[in-house]
Amino acid sequence: MTGLPSRILQLADESPEGTVLCANALLHLGTRAAVDQALSRLARRSELMRICQGIYVQPVQFRFGLRPPSIGKVLASLSTFWGEPIVPCGALAANAFGLTTQVPMRLVYLTSGPDRKLTFGRLIVEMRHAPRWQLVAPHRPAGDAVRALSWLDPSEVAEGLRTIRSRLSPEDFLQLAELRAVMPSWMAESVSAMVADV
């Protein structure tokens, strides 16, 4: 294969796993129509994966064939690309903190952008628009604690907070306390009560 598709693949090969590709970022290689056609052709040949409209990633070669790239790496790349925070939903955070033993059936992430669905082969990742307070402190334990608490019923927050507190470092708990200003009152009240008891 020569020409534009091979140059796109070379660029993908030189990029870290999970790097997203889109036509607008490849216009230095050719016209928009040519780039769109090359990306579509590479996706049909399974040399690239189309994860949503206009967004492609390179699959990873492993000993049994090809697999999708790491979802975490793709989401980090998309967060930078779209300029939006992307964080695990409350159910995933609650599971990580031991507030529930149920593993969510669907992978759901929260973002400040519009709702979207990403397709990684047979796996679907849902992106849901969330209010600003659920997106605070991305990729920090304090932010994950806020999202885990948001998953609970307001009547369960005080008890859930005790479990979360036992798993946070003093620094992370201090950061959680500092986030009270953006929390809904039903959550901020429980955090304030715990701060007063420390």
Solvent accessible surface area in square Angstrom, and as a share of the most:
residue,aa,sasa,rsa
1,M,113,0.50
2,T,122,0.71
3,G,41,0.39
4,L,23,0.11
5,P,10,0.06
6,S,34,0.22
7,R,112,0.41
8,I,0,0.00
9,L,26,0.13
10,Q,106,0.47
11,L,60,0.30
12,A,7,0.06
13,D,98,0.51
14,E,121,0.54
15,S,33,0.21
16,P,108,0.68
17,E,60,0.27
18,G,4,0.04
19,T,46,0.27
20,V,15,0.09
21,L,11,0.05
22,C,13,0.08
23,A,5,0.04
24,N,100,0.51
25,A,61,0.47
26,L,2,0.01
27,L,81,0.40
28,H,138,0.61
29,L,31,0.15
30,G,27,0.26
31,T,95,0.55
32,R,120,0.44
33,A,76,0.59
34,A,38,0.29
35,V,0,0.00
36,D,55,0.28
37,Q,106,0.47
38,A,2,0.02
39,L,2,0.01
40,S,42,0.27
41,R,71,0.26
42,L,0,0.00
43,A,28,0.21
44,R,174,0.63
45,R,125,0.45
46,S,64,0.41
47,E,54,0.24
48,L,2,0.01
49,M,32,0.14
50,R,127,0.46
51,I,2,0.01
52,C,20,0.12
53,Q,155,0.69
54,G,34,0.33
55,I,10,0.05
56,Y,16,0.06
57,V,0,0.00
58,Q,48,0.21
59,P,15,0.09
60,V,34,0.19
61,Q,130,0.58
62,F,81,0.34
63,R,210,0.77
64,F,154,0.64
65,G,23,0.22
66,L,92,0.46
67,R,89,0.33
68,P,48,0.30
69,P,3,0.02
70,S,41,0.26
71,I,33,0.17
72,G,48,0.46
73,K,106,0.45
74,V,0,0.00
75,L,10,0.05
76,A,60,0.46
77,S,27,0.17
78,L,0,0.00
79,S,25,0.16
80,T,117,0.68
81,F,85,0.35
82,W,57,0.20
83,G,66,0.64
84,E,23,0.10
85,P,41,0.26
86,I,4,0.02
87,V,0,0.00
88,P,37,0.23
89,C,14,0.08
90,G,8,0.08
91,A,21,0.16
92,L,38,0.19
93,A,4,0.03
94,A,0,0.00
95,N,46,0.24
96,A,79,0.61
97,F,20,0.08
98,G,40,0.38
99,L,37,0.18
100,T,20,0.12
101,T,132,0.77
102,Q,132,0.59
103,V,111,0.64
104,P,33,0.21
105,M,191,0.85
106,R,142,0.52
107,L,50,0.25
108,V,10,0.05
109,Y,32,0.12
110,L,16,0.08
111,T,0,0.00
112,S,49,0.32
113,G,9,0.09
114,P,80,0.50
115,D,101,0.53
116,R,54,0.20
117,K,130,0.55
118,L,0,0.00
119,T,52,0.30
120,F,3,0.01
121,G,47,0.45
122,R,244,0.89
123,L,76,0.38
124,I,75,0.38
125,V,0,0.00
126,E,22,0.10
127,M,2,0.01
128,R,93,0.34
129,H,109,0.49
130,A,4,0.03
131,P,63,0.40
132,R,178,0.65
133,W,49,0.17
134,Q,35,0.15
135,L,13,0.07
136,V,20,0.11
137,A,17,0.13
138,P,56,0.35
139,H,131,0.58
140,R,107,0.39
141,P,48,0.30
142,A,0,0.00
143,G,0,0.00
144,D,37,0.19
145,A,0,0.00
146,V,1,0.00
147,R,0,0.00
148,A,0,0.00
149,L,0,0.00
150,S,26,0.17
151,W,106,0.37
152,L,19,0.10
153,D,75,0.39
154,P,75,0.47
155,S,98,0.63
156,E,87,0.39
157,V,0,0.00
158,A,50,0.38
159,E,117,0.52
160,G,5,0.05
161,L,1,0.01
162,R,143,0.52
163,T,47,0.27
164,I,0,0.00
165,R,66,0.24
166,S,90,0.58
167,R,141,0.51
168,L,14,0.07
169,S,45,0.29
170,P,96,0.60
171,E,122,0.55
172,D,18,0.09
173,F,13,0.06
174,L,108,0.54
175,Q,49,0.22
176,L,0,0.00
177,A,7,0.06
178,E,116,0.52
179,L,28,0.14
180,R,81,0.30
181,A,101,0.78
182,V,42,0.24
183,M,14,0.06
184,P,30,0.19
185,S,77,0.50
186,W,84,0.29
187,M,0,0.00
188,A,18,0.14
189,E,118,0.53
190,S,23,0.15
191,V,0,0.00
192,S,42,0.27
193,A,58,0.45
194,M,32,0.14
195,V,49,0.28
196,A,84,0.65
197,D,125,0.65
198,V,125,0.72
